[in-house]
Amino acid sequence: MQSNYWQKKGVGDFKYHVGLSSLTQVATREDRVCVLNILGGESSDVTPVSHAYSGGNVVFGTAPGKGGAVLETPIGNIPVYNNVRDGLAAGHRFNCGVVYLPPSAARDGVAELIRVNPELRKIFIITEKISVHDAREIRAMGQQHGIDIFGANGLGVADSWNQVRIGGALGGDKPGDSLRRGSIAIFSNSGGFSTTIAQYLRMAGWGTTTVISSGKDVYIHYAAPEFAFALANDARSKGAVLYCEPGGYYELDAQFSKPVVACVVGRWKSKLTRAVGHAGAMAGGNDDALAKERWFMEKFGVDAIFTPTEPVFSAKGALVTNIAHIPAALTAVMRANATMPDFAPEGNLALKAWFGSDEGLNLPDDLRLPVVEAVAPYNEQVALLNTQIGGVVPRQAMKDASGASQMDPKTQVSSLHGTSMLTAATLPFEANVALALVRDASGENDRKLIAPAVAAHVNLHGRPELAAAQASRDAGNAPNAVLAAAAAIVGPRRQEAARAALKFMIERFHAAGLGMEFGASLSESFDIGSVDVAGRPALTADVADERAMALIAGVEARGGRSVFLRWLQSLPGHPTEAAVLAAISATLAWGPLSRKRISRATAESFPWWLQLFGTLIGASADAARHEPGRFCGIAEPELLCKASLGEVAFAALLGRLPGPDDLFAFQTLVGLLLTNGPGAISAQGAKGAVSSDGPEQPERVQLNKALIGFLSHTGYAHGGNGYEGIAYLCEQFRGTGLTDPNAKDHGIDLRALAAKAVERYAQYKSQKKTVGSLDIAKLPGVNHPVFKDKPVNHDPREVFIARLFEERGETNVFHAFYQALVKQLFDAGVTRHVYCVNIDAVIAALLLKMLWKPLQAGTIGERELETAAFTIFLYPRMLGCAAEIDDHLNRGRNMDTRSPASECRFVA
């Protein structure tokens, strides 16, 4: 066949073939279509819609090996053949081909269409990422045979006047909704925005004629110059909208004779050094977004971009960089041409929110998004959802996963509900309780409620929890088993009354319209008389409840506020302890519930958690420290009305109230030890307990049993291992005469002390190597598998704590010794680098700092020292695991932590 590639063919004054003289010819009712790979994933969804919208324009499709199949559509089946020749042999005729083939097959598909069908006039290539080599061959074949090619990487074409769509999904699943007949043509590099622009125009009263999704591969076969020529010859089209992305000089060559609005996007791509998304210009090109903006401004005779506040335009056109500005720019340009919109505006595409939440913030009006009623039937569903209290998250398998905690593998810093443990280390104990329950550190009022609510349950005198804990302690059990014994007693029935009262309060206050704005649960102005009290549970009694009155007094003495407590005290009779605990819980939960940060199930568990936290702190103290009206020497009024939760827990641990420095060190430890991520053994135990109870029925999950799961998964290697560092420090400082580890003038030569320790360790290693032993013990608190191999290494957690105490002007001789030790190890040639002081050393140093004086005074011995080191781990990890338990309860599936049999091994 003789090539006529260089012969002048087609229409217009082009140097290459263009067969279409008008946009009216792009997509017509007479066109008949063959679709290659018609049964592919995208085509099988899109083609039936196109076929029905166009009145049945697809005559057949191909799918190798599936000849004889059909593609079902709303107006009848489309036959499928193995190849194009078979379809023609069956008597079908077509002039348009649509290519849905993979990139590597697109060129051969085009060749097949051209080779076997002399009636072919148009090809629409949906395929993206076709190689430049293949695109050049495709263009050559089209030029040689006088065929117009659209694409590649486009969504085809559509004509609103003819109601025809050929190719991809222009107009979406309901093309008629977007493609209303009018006077504006659209040419867009983006397929998705082709439809979006048509919708924007329709809202402003402009309909469309022909919509072309040109694609944005390196080769745009039907480009802006061809579009401008066909636009000029289309009597229907009075103007056009172009959507342009960086890359290519097509727009520069286009000569428009009708008004145009050009939307140029992608300035950011000029900073790239590799292609992203559509094939666009990159750094160093002269066809980036800024260049295209200049081209259009010159064409239109304007000197700026059109915006609603600065509407710069001419009768020739306007340039915008935001598609939302297209309708206003088009209306202005067309008015300058004495042309009005095609029909009355149908609205606008501004975001019309069916839901809205300002998260309790008092936003200015221009930032507050208005909420509108949804269209039917969604309005009824939205109204029903608006009655829902609290959030709901989808359930999924939560083995080795968590929505509560995570660890950064680079810094080894864990976080709980987005709060870093380094930040948590600076917070009071009450704030970390709030972090576990309401998922943020909360405010002062919440802390004033949490402290007495937890403290009310630490004195276990005369209660079975204490008897169980003491029996476990007397039997020689470790602290985790002692606390587990007490937790076992605080079962579901212990919190039934408080849970029922809390449910009632949440539902009735929500119905009464208590708002979600910040501080709503503290409101003094809310009309408590509007709360319906009919059918309320037993919230009050005829006789005063001493524990309830003491708890209320504790809240009032601390200055805590609660609309729920105010309402409860207005009821006839005397509030019960369960009702007071429920009112405190409702106050804590109300804001997070309203903002859907927590679920109803989470909120309704608050009374149980508060009881459990108090009980476990109390159970950690020997029975002798529990007396009528006193706990660890602290009178009940001070316990409930004044003492911080950190002071109470410290007293439970050491039998005395702490000074400011000890309290700060204690609370620092609590924050550091909250969590180590969902992979920690303690977290695994807690999550496994929830999984086995069945979180898909959350009311069946026993929180006390889940805490026992956490406790049973701690031990001397995980939790009690802090004692190793303490024991090591005690050995090094024995006989030094140290009296006060806080004193700056402690009088100890730490460098010399470290040198002795290094000398002993070097001798130990040498002896081990001499006898051929590879079992060489490592120094506790030194080195880390992540923070290593630099000339000088640092654990960022240790650095943070060191800086924190330095800013307070505090000294810790044990921490300073560790810093001297790692330097001496390097100076003596024992290590190749300066090892880091790791977080375990920091914990040991902080612990021993608190325990040194009683240890030297003989009030505690080695056994008590080990118990204290273990117990101080259990306090914070109790909070962290409570967060894991609640997260798994809300997200997890039944038995989702088990390991498949295929992953298990038998070892002989």
Order of alpha helices (4+ residues) and beta strands (2+ residues): beta-alpha-beta-beta-beta-alpha-beta-alpha-beta-alpha-beta-beta-beta-alpha-beta-alpha-beta-alpha-beta-alpha-beta-alpha-beta-alpha-alpha-beta-beta-beta-alpha-alpha-alpha-alpha-alpha-alpha-beta-alpha-alpha-beta-alpha-alpha-alpha-beta-beta-beta-alpha-alpha-alpha-alpha-alpha-alpha-alpha-alpha-alpha-alpha-alpha
